């Protein structure tokens, strides 16, 4: 009876030894996986910092391009404004030289309309 129990215990010890070896190899594998995951996380963090720097550089370039576009649009608008003013002045000079009476009546009417608009806007601003 003791021999059978001893034999059963030895069998259990062998099974536990095999199980222990299996658990040890699983533990080594999990440590390897964890270290690989940590390396990947470190690499991703390093790549992330480069990506953030690249995104920041791209953002700066985008802002510069946007500001350059705005400045160009303002420049074009100012040129158009100057050309329009020059055209109006030249038209006014031409009209004065060819039809002075009609020109002064037209400009008097324009001045009257502008004065009425300004007075209306001022009254509306005081009322509201």
C-alpha positions as CSV (number, residue, x, y, z in Angstrom):
1,X,0.0,0.0,0.0
2,X,2.8,2.4,0.9
3,X,4.6,1.4,-2.3
4,X,1.5,2.3,-4.4
5,X,1.2,5.7,-2.6
6,X,4.9,6.4,-3.1
7,X,4.6,5.4,-6.8
8,X,1.5,7.7,-7.1
9,X,3.3,10.5,-5.4
10,X,6.3,10.1,-7.7
11,X,3.9,10.2,-10.7
12,X,2.4,13.4,-9.4
13,X,5.8,14.9,-8.8
14,X,6.7,14.1,-12.4
15,X,3.4,15.7,-13.6
16,X,4.0,18.7,-11.4
17,X,7.6,18.9,-12.7
18,X,6.3,18.9,-16.3
19,X,3.7,21.4,-15.4
20,X,6.3,23.6,-13.7
21,X,8.5,23.4,-16.7
22,X,5.6,24.4,-18.9
23,X,4.8,27.3,-16.6
24,X,8.4,28.4,-16.5
25,X,8.6,28.4,-20.3
26,X,5.3,30.4,-20.4
27,X,6.7,32.8,-17.9
28,X,9.9,33.3,-20.1
29,X,7.7,33.8,-23.2
30,X,5.5,36.3,-21.4
31,X,8.6,38.2,-20.2
32,X,9.9,38.2,-23.8
33,X,6.5,39.5,-25.1
34,X,6.4,42.1,-22.4
35,X,9.9,43.4,-23.2
36,X,9.0,43.4,-26.9
37,X,5.9,45.3,-26.2
38,X,7.9,47.8,-24.1
39,X,10.4,48.2,-27.0
40,X,7.5,48.8,-29.4
41,X,6.0,51.3,-27.0
42,X,9.4,53.1,-26.7
43,X,9.8,53.1,-30.5
44,X,6.2,54.4,-30.9
45,X,6.9,57.1,-28.4
46,X,10.1,58.1,-30.2
47,X,8.2,58.0,-33.6
48,X,5.4,59.9,-32.0
49,X,7.8,62.7,-31.0
50,X,9.1,62.8,-34.5
51,X,5.6,62.8,-35.8
52,X,4.7,65.7,-33.5
53,X,7.7,67.6,-34.7
54,X,6.9,66.9,-38.3
55,X,3.3,67.9,-37.7
56,X,4.4,71.1,-36.0
57,X,6.7,71.9,-38.9
58,X,3.9,71.2,-41.3
59,X,1.6,73.4,-39.3
60,X,4.1,76.2,-39.4
61,X,4.5,75.8,-43.2
62,X,0.7,75.8,-43.6
63,X,0.4,79.0,-41.5
64,X,3.2,80.7,-43.5
65,X,1.5,79.7,-46.8
66,X,-1.9,80.9,-45.5
67,X,-0.4,84.3,-44.4
68,X,1.4,84.6,-47.7
69,X,-1.9,84.0,-49.5
70,X,-3.7,86.6,-47.3
71,X,-1.0,89.1,-47.9
72,X,-1.1,88.5,-51.7
73,X,-4.9,88.9,-51.7
74,X,-4.6,92.1,-49.7
75,X,-2.0,93.3,-52.2
76,X,-4.2,92.5,-55.2
77,X,-7.2,94.2,-53.5
78,X,-5.1,97.3,-52.7
79,X,-3.9,97.4,-56.4
80,X,-7.5,97.1,-57.6
81,X,-8.6,99.8,-55.2
82,X,-5.9,102.2,-56.4
83,X,-6.7,101.4,-60.0
84,X,-10.4,102.0,-59.3
85,X,-9.7,105.4,-57.6
86,X,-7.5,106.4,-60.5
87,X,-10.2,105.5,-63.0
88,X,-12.8,107.5,-61.1
89,X,-10.5,110.5,-60.9
90,X,-9.7,110.3,-64.6
91,X,-13.4,109.9,-65.4
92,X,-14.2,112.9,-63.2
93,X,-11.5,115.0,-64.9
94,X,-12.7,114.0,-68.3
95,X,-16.3,114.8,-67.4
96,X,-15.4,118.2,-66.0
97,X,-13.4,119.0,-69.1
98,X,-16.2,117.9,-71.5
99,X,-19.5,118.6,-69.6
100,X,-18.8,120.8,-66.5
101,X,-22.5,121.7,-65.7
102,X,-23.8,118.1,-65.9
103,X,-20.8,116.8,-63.9
104,X,-21.3,119.3,-61.1
105,X,-25.0,118.4,-60.9
106,X,-24.2,114.7,-60.8
107,X,-21.6,115.2,-58.1
108,X,-23.9,117.4,-56.1
109,X,-26.6,114.7,-56.2
110,X,-24.0,112.1,-55.1
111,X,-22.9,114.3,-52.2
112,X,-26.5,114.9,-51.2
113,X,-27.2,111.1,-51.2
114,X,-24.1,110.5,-49.1
115,X,-25.1,113.2,-46.6
116,X,-28.6,111.7,-46.3
117,X,-27.2,108.2,-45.8
118,X,-24.8,109.4,-43.1
119,X,-27.6,111.3,-41.3
120,X,-29.9,108.2,-41.5
121,X,-27.2,106.0,-40.1
122,X,-26.5,108.4,-37.3
123,X,-30.2,108.7,-36.4
124,X,-30.7,104.9,-36.5
125,X,-27.6,104.5,-34.2
126,X,-29.0,107.0,-31.7
127,X,-32.5,105.5,-31.8
128,X,-31.3,101.9,-31.2
